[in-house]
Amino acid sequence: MKIVWDKITEKLYETGVSNGVLYQQDTTGNYPIGVGWNGLTAVTESPSGAEVTPIYADNGKYLNLVSAEEFGATIEAYTYPDEFGLCDGSAEISPGVRIGQQPRKEFGLVYKTVLGNDTEKNEYGYKLHIIYNATAAPSEKAYASINESPEAITFSWEIATTPVPVTGFKPTASLTIDSTKADSAKLTALEDILFGTTDDDPRLPLPDEIATILA
């Protein structure tokens, strides 16, 4: 069949960020409890690596060696959950009293982006983004005097990740789910796990469990 560009309903775009959830990692590598992240303004995904090193032999190019790919990101927000303090190197020594320069706990993060098209606009669908085994680096916090042009402080964190196992594939630190392609009932069941219900606390399943839920 001949290729046709820009067909009706196929002009897709992605925008926004919302429904952020933070999951602290426990000592077994699981993420048993999630908390909502209010004020999330941006998540900038920044993969790195996968660099090509050419190898030469017999007076010619022999092959390319490709370095390992790593997943990193930058999180920006107007505020953050109290539980993120342990991930940001702070600890509470008394109610309302926090100290810095403490060990940083690994965490998981879920957030949602809008998937739109030319006919349904922002109602077309969405994507769920999941990040595993993230570690936040120290970040700058700039406090300024209130003036005639007030602005809320924006916090920002650079994060690095360590991949988790995936059966049949290389380990990964990131996972994305497209609501327009996943089974809606199974996706709802997964979101009940991710976001919690009236009876169950939210938790973050690992990739193998997610694959089973959506299979």
C-alpha positions as CSV (number, residue, x, y, z in Angstrom):
1,M,0.0,0.0,0.0
2,K,1.3,3.4,-0.9
3,I,2.4,5.7,1.9
4,V,0.1,8.6,2.7
5,W,1.3,11.3,5.0
6,D,-0.7,13.4,7.5
7,K,-3.9,11.3,7.3
8,I,-6.8,12.5,9.4
9,T,-6.6,11.2,13.0
10,E,-2.8,10.4,12.5
11,K,-1.4,13.9,13.2
12,L,-0.2,13.0,16.7
13,Y,1.4,15.2,19.3
14,E,2.4,14.8,23.0
15,T,2.1,17.5,25.7
16,G,1.8,18.2,29.4
17,V,2.9,16.4,32.5
18,S,0.6,15.5,35.4
19,N,-0.3,12.8,37.9
20,G,3.2,12.5,39.4
21,V,3.7,9.7,42.0
22,L,6.8,9.1,44.0
23,Y,7.6,5.6,45.2
24,Q,10.3,5.0,47.8
25,Q,12.4,1.9,47.2
26,D,12.6,-0.6,50.1
27,T,15.6,-2.9,51.0
28,T,14.3,-5.6,48.7
29,G,14.3,-3.4,45.6
30,N,10.5,-3.1,45.5
31,Y,8.3,0.0,45.7
32,P,5.6,-0.8,48.2
33,I,4.0,2.7,48.8
34,G,3.4,5.7,46.5
35,V,2.6,9.3,47.3
36,G,1.2,12.0,45.0
37,W,3.7,14.6,43.8
38,N,1.9,17.9,43.6
39,G,3.3,20.9,41.7
40,L,5.2,18.8,39.1
41,T,6.0,21.1,36.2
42,A,8.4,19.2,34.0
43,V,10.3,15.9,33.5
44,T,13.0,16.0,30.9
45,E,14.2,12.6,29.9
46,S,17.9,12.6,29.0
47,P,19.3,9.2,27.8
48,S,23.0,9.1,27.3
49,G,25.6,6.6,26.0
50,A,25.0,4.4,23.0
51,E,28.0,6.0,21.5
52,V,29.7,4.4,18.5
53,T,33.4,3.6,18.5
54,P,34.6,2.5,15.1
55,I,37.2,-0.4,14.9
56,Y,39.5,-0.6,11.9
57,A,41.3,-3.6,10.5
58,D,42.9,-4.6,7.2
59,N,43.1,-0.9,6.2
60,G,39.4,-0.5,6.5
61,K,36.4,-0.1,8.8
62,Y,35.9,-3.5,10.6
63,L,32.9,-2.8,12.8
64,N,31.3,-0.4,15.3
65,L,31.3,-1.0,19.0
66,V,28.3,0.7,20.8
67,S,28.6,1.8,24.4
68,A,25.9,1.0,27.0
69,E,23.0,3.3,27.1
70,E,22.0,5.0,30.4
71,F,18.8,6.7,31.3
72,G,18.8,10.0,33.2
73,A,16.3,12.8,33.7
74,T,15.6,16.2,35.2
75,I,12.6,16.7,37.5
76,E,11.2,20.2,38.0
77,A,8.5,21.2,40.4
78,Y,7.1,24.0,42.6
79,T,7.0,21.6,45.6
80,Y,7.7,18.0,46.5
81,P,6.3,15.4,48.9
82,D,7.8,15.2,52.4
83,E,8.8,11.6,51.6
84,F,11.1,12.9,48.9
85,G,13.4,14.4,51.6
86,L,15.0,11.0,52.1
87,C,15.7,10.8,48.3
88,D,17.1,14.4,48.4
89,G,19.6,13.8,51.1
90,S,17.7,15.2,54.1
91,A,16.4,13.6,57.3
92,E,14.0,14.8,60.0
93,I,15.7,14.9,63.4
94,S,12.7,16.5,65.2
95,P,9.2,17.5,64.0
96,G,9.8,20.2,61.3
97,V,13.6,20.1,61.7
98,R,15.6,18.7,58.8
99,I,19.3,18.3,58.2
100,G,21.0,17.8,54.8
101,Q,24.0,15.8,53.5
102,Q,22.4,12.5,54.4
103,P,22.4,9.3,52.3
104,R,20.0,9.4,49.3
105,K,17.4,6.7,48.9
106,E,16.6,5.3,45.5
107,F,13.0,5.9,44.3
108,G,10.6,5.3,41.4
109,L,8.5,7.9,39.6
110,V,5.3,7.7,37.6
111,Y,3.9,10.6,35.6
112,K,1.4,11.0,32.8
113,T,1.6,13.0,29.5
114,V,-1.2,13.9,27.1
115,L,-1.3,12.2,23.7
116,G,-3.4,14.3,21.2
117,N,-4.3,14.1,17.6
118,D,-5.9,16.4,15.0
119,T,-9.5,15.4,15.6
120,E,-9.8,14.6,19.3
121,K,-7.1,17.0,20.4
122,N,-6.0,16.4,24.1
123,E,-8.8,13.8,24.6
124,Y,-7.2,11.3,22.3
125,G,-5.2,9.5,24.9
126,Y,-2.2,9.6,27.2
127,K,1.0,7.9,28.1
128,L,2.2,6.6,31.4
129,H,5.9,7.0,32.1
130,I,7.6,5.0,34.7
131,I,11.2,5.5,36.0
132,Y,12.9,2.9,38.2
133,N,15.9,3.0,40.6
134,A,16.4,6.7,40.4
135,T,18.9,8.7,42.5
136,A,18.7,12.4,42.8
137,A,21.8,14.6,42.7
138,P,22.2,17.7,44.9
139,S,20.6,20.7,43.2
140,E,20.6,24.4,43.4
141,K,17.8,26.2,45.2
142,A,17.6,29.9,44.5
143,Y,15.6,32.0,47.0
144,A,14.8,35.6,46.1
145,S,13.1,38.5,47.7
146,I,9.4,39.1,46.9
147,N,9.0,42.1,44.6
148,E,6.6,43.7,42.1
149,S,7.0,40.6,39.8
150,P,6.6,37.7,42.2
151,E,7.6,34.2,41.1
152,A,7.3,30.9,42.8
153,I,10.6,29.0,43.4
154,T,11.1,26.1,41.0
155,F,13.0,23.2,42.4
156,S,15.1,21.0,40.0
157,W,16.8,17.7,40.4
158,E,19.1,15.8,38.1
159,I,18.5,12.0,38.4
160,A,20.6,9.0,37.4
161,T,19.2,5.5,37.3
162,T,20.2,1.8,37.6
163,P,18.3,-0.6,35.3
164,V,16.0,-3.3,36.7
165,P,15.7,-6.8,35.1
166,V,13.2,-7.6,32.4
167,T,12.7,-11.2,31.4
168,G,13.8,-11.8,27.8
169,F,15.2,-8.3,27.4
170,K,18.1,-6.2,28.6
171,P,17.5,-4.4,32.0
172,T,15.8,-1.0,31.8
173,A,15.2,2.0,34.0
174,S,12.3,3.4,32.0
175,L,8.9,2.1,30.8
176,T,6.2,3.8,28.8
177,I,2.6,2.7,28.3
178,D,0.4,4.1,25.5
179,S,-3.3,4.2,26.5
180,T,-4.4,4.2,22.8
181,K,-2.8,0.8,22.3
182,A,-3.1,-1.0,25.7
183,D,-6.3,-2.9,26.7
184,S,-8.4,-0.3,28.5
185,A,-9.6,-2.8,31.2
186,K,-6.1,-4.1,31.9
187,L,-4.7,-0.5,32.0
188,T,-7.4,0.4,34.5
189,A,-6.3,-2.5,36.6
190,L,-2.7,-1.4,36.4
191,E,-3.6,2.2,37.4
192,D,-5.5,0.9,40.4
193,I,-2.2,-0.6,41.5
194,L,-0.1,2.5,40.6
195,F,-2.5,5.1,42.1
196,G,-4.3,3.1,44.8
197,T,-7.9,2.4,45.5
198,T,-10.1,2.9,48.6
199,D,-8.9,-0.4,49.9
200,D,-5.3,-0.7,48.6
201,D,-2.3,1.6,48.9
202,P,-0.5,2.6,45.7
203,R,2.6,0.7,44.8
204,L,4.9,0.4,41.8
205,P,5.1,-3.0,40.0
206,L,8.3,-4.0,38.3
207,P,8.4,-4.4,34.5
208,D,7.7,-8.2,34.5
209,E,4.6,-7.7,36.6
210,I,3.4,-4.9,34.4
211,A,3.9,-7.1,31.3
212,T,1.8,-9.8,32.9
213,I,-1.0,-7.4,33.9
214,L,-1.2,-5.9,30.3
215,A,-0.7,-9.2,28.5
